[in-house]
Structures are given as C-alpha cells and as structure tokens.
Amino acid sequence: MTKNPKIAEMDIDRLESERSSYYESLDEGIEQAYAIASVAKKKGLDFSESVEIPRASDLASRTEKLLEDPYLFIDPTKRSQAPLKIESKLRGLLHKHDRETAAIMIAISVTKEMHAATGDRRRAIDSGLRVGLAVLTEAVLVAPLDGIGDVRIMSNADGSEFLSIDFCGPIRAAGGTAQALGVLIGDILRREIGVGRYIPTIPEVERVKEEFGLYRANLQYKPPPEETETIVRECPVMINGEETERMECAGYKEV
C-alpha cells in the first residue's frame, strides 16, 4: 500500500506548533477579557462586583464552580470555612465511570462529607442532589440551581421521616430525564443517611390522581388512575413543587 503523497508532504510539526499557538492566543485573550471585566465590575455599577461566570476547563471544574457558592460551603452565611472541593475526585470518577454512575457516586460523597461537617441531613442531601444533577446536565444548565426549589425532610402519618423534593422552573418544562434521575439520586441519598421512605396517605394519592386528570398539557403519556396510584405509592420520595395551573381540584383541597 502506497502512502498518500499529499499527506507525506504535510509539515506535521509546523501544524502542531500553529495549533498550540492558536490555543495559547485564545487563553491569553480570555485572560485579558476577564481582567477587563473584573476591573469594570469592581466599579460597582452592576448588580455584582465580580464576574459571575467563572472559567472552567472541563465538567469537573464546571460542576465545582457552578455550585461552590453557596451549596458547597459548610456554612454559607459565615463562610469562615473553605467550601468542599470536589473537582479532582469528580474528574477521577468521570475517567473511570460513565457520567450517570459518576453523578451518583459524587452525590453520595458530597452528602456524606456535608453531613459529617454539619450534622444537617437536609442540607447534606440538598448539596449532594444538586451536585449529582449538575453532573447529569453537564453543568451547563440551570437545573441544579433553579430546577430544585427546595429539599425538605418531612413526616409521614406514622411519624417516620421522608424526603420531599420541590421541582420547579426549567426542569419541569423540559427536563424529564434529569428530573427522573434527580428522584433516583434523592432516594439513594436519603438511604445513605437514614431518612425513611415516603408513605402516601389515601387523600394524597387521590389528590394526585385528580391532578393528573385535570392537567391539560401536551404529555407524551398520560397514565390512567390505576397506574397513577401505583406510581405514587411506590415512589419512595415525595415529588413536590409549585402550582403551575389556575385550575383548582374539586376534591382533597386540604392536601
């Protein structure tokens, strides 16, 4: 087999050198742009005195920078302690595992670290869940920040505890996969630190069945009442959120 003469004539060393120079020029230009933006921000004419979008080289770096303030701080009000550092560990996990597995593993790690540092189970799950969701969405969407309204530990009718996740905004409009995996991660995290499963009452089940019947959006699949009941009873985490419709349920308004 003969070599392509055009390929043989290419100066590989020169092309590599030009490519390296090109990337270096991009880095230098970005540094200059950030320096100018930092000076402008410090004048106090904008809402923030720092550049809101930090530089990041990969998914691990983006995830840490996206959630560092306030979700990785041990005490987000005083900030006397440094935030949790997850970049190196996450990069290693992503190198060995697929993104979904790495998301679950880093979420568990953050939850355990935050719980050990603060003793606050709700905050630990909140931080871990957002980190896992950030990895799933490649840390380029607002889902980890605005897609989760709140994470709460509530009580069942029998007094046992359960996890409730409030989904809102962008993740509800176009984030079905992220939302489903968010529930999965939430279930894993609540088991890790000893929070029980959600046990819905009959009124709660019936309320969801009525809401599903009234919801008129373009759903890909609308489960019948018997399937809805199975979903609600078998889901170990309460899926919660803000109201999106003006229509009111006729029954079970107290739920």
N, C-alpha and C positions, 0 to 999 in steps of 0.2 A: 504494500500500500504506500503510495507516494504522498508526501506532505503537501498541503496547500501552499503554493509559493507566496501567496499574499499574506498568510499567517506567519510564514517563516520570515518575511520581510518586516514584520511589525517590531518596533522597538519596545519590548515589554517593560524594560527598566524605566524608560522615559515616561511611558503611560502611567506606571505605578507612581512615579515621582510627581507627575502632574495631578493625579488623583489625590495624593496626600496633601499637596499644596492647596488644592481646591477645598478640601475639608478643613484644613487649618485656617484658610481665609474665612470660611463660614463661622468657625468658632471665634475667631477674632472679631468678626463683625457682630456676632451675637453678644460678646462681652462688651463691646462698645455701646451697643444699643441698650443693654441692661444698665450700664454705667450712667448713660444719659437719662434713662427713665428713673433711676434711683435718685439722681440729683433733682429732677423735676418733682418727684413725689415728695421729697423732703421739704419742699416749699410750702406744703400744707394747703394747697389749692384744690386737692382732690379729696375723696372720701377716705382714702387710706394714704398713709405716709410711706408705704413700702410697695414694691411691685408685687401684685397679687399672684402672678403666675411664675412659680419657681422653675428653674431649669432642671431637667431630668434626662438621664441617658437611656433608661430602659424601664420596663414595667415595675421592677422592684423599687427603683428610685422614685418613679411617679407615685406609686402607692404610698410610700412613706411621706412624701412631701404633700400629697393631697390631704392626708388625714392627720398629719402631725399636730396641727392646731385646729381644734382642741382635743381630738379624740385619743391621741397617744400620750398626752400629758397625764402624769399621775394626779396632779391637782391643777385642773385647767383655770382655776381662779387665782391662785397664788403663783403658780409656775416656778416655784423655788427649786423643784427637781427637774432634771432633764427628761424629755419625752422618751418613750420606748423606741429603741432602734430596731427596725425590722428589715432594713434594706438588704443586708448581707445574708441573713437567714432566708429571706424570701427568694433571693437570687439563687441560692443553693438549691432550694426546693424546686424552683422552676427548671433548673438544669437537670434534675433527676426525675421529675414527675410531670404529668400533664397539668394544664392550668387549673382544671377543676379540683384535682387532688391537692395541688399546692395551695389553692384557696382555702380548702377545708383545714389543711394542716397548719397554715399560718394563722387562721382564725382561732383554732384551738390554742395555739401557742400564745397569742396575744391575750386571749381570755384568761388563761391561767396566770400569766405574768401580771396582768392588771388586777386580778382577784387577789393574788399574793401580796401585791403592793398596797392595795386599798381596802380589801375586805368587802368591797361593794360588788355584789353579784350582778346587779342590774347594769352598772356601769361597765363591768368586765364583759358581759355579753354584748352590750351595745358597741363597745370598741371592737371586739372580735368580729362581730357580724358585719360591721362597716368595712373592716379590712378585707374580709373574705369576699364581700360584694364588690369591692374595688378591684380585686384581682380578677374576678369573673368578668367584669366590664372593661378590663384592660386599663383601668384608672384614667379613662378619657371621657367618662360620662359623669353626670351629676347624681346618678342613682345612689351612691354611697352617702352623699351629703343631703340631698333634698328628697330622695326616694323613700327614706325611712324617717317618718315623723317622730316616732318615739318607740322606745323599748321599755316595757313595764313587766314587773313581776306582780301578779295578782293572785287572788284566792278563789279556789273552786267552792262550790256549795258545801263540801265536806271539810273545808278548812285547809286543804292542801294547796300548795302553790303551783302556779303555772306561768308560762311565758306568753306575753302578748306583744305582737309586732304591729305597729301602725305603718301601713304603706300609704304613700301619698304622691301627688305630683307626677313627675315624669315616669316613674317606674310603673305606675298604674296605667298610663296611657299607651306605652309601647315598651314594656319590659317584662313580658310574661316569663321568659326563661330565667332572667335574673331574679324575678320575684319568687318563682318556684324554688330555685336553688337557695335563695335567701331564707325561705322557710326551712329547707333541709338543714342549712348551716345552723339556724337558730335552734332546731331540735337537737342537733349534735352538741351544741354549746351548753344548752340547759342541762343535758345529761351529764356533761363533764363536771359541772359544779353543783350538781344536786338539786336542780329545780324540777318539780314534778310535771306531769303532762296535763294538758287541758282536758277537762271533763265537762262537756257542754250540758246545760240543762235542757229540758224539753222546750220551754219557751224560746231559748236561744236557737235551737235547731229549727223550730217553726218560723222564727223571725227570718232566718237566712233563706229558708225555702220561699217565703213570701217575697223577699227582696229579689231573689233570682227570677221569680215570675214577673215582677214589675219592671225589671231592668230592660230597657229597650235598645241598648247599644248594639252595634254590629259584632256580636260574639261569633267566634268560629264554631263554638259548640255550646249549646245551652242544655245543661243536664236536667233531666226530669226530677221531680220532687224526691223520688226514692234514692236516686243517685246523689242528690244534694245532701240528703240526710246521712248517707254513708260517708261522704266526704267530710262533713262537719264532725261527725262522731269519731272518725278515725284519725283526723288531723291532730297531732299532739301539741300543736302550737295554735293559739288564737290569732287568726288573721283579722286585723282591725284596720281602721282608717277613718279619714274624714268623709263626710257625706258629699256626694257629687251630683245628686239629683234633687229637684224641688219636690218631687212626688213623695208623699208620706205613706207608710204602711198602714193598712186599716187595723191590723191586729198587732199585739205584742209591742205596743209603743213604749212600754216601760223597760224593755230590754235594751 
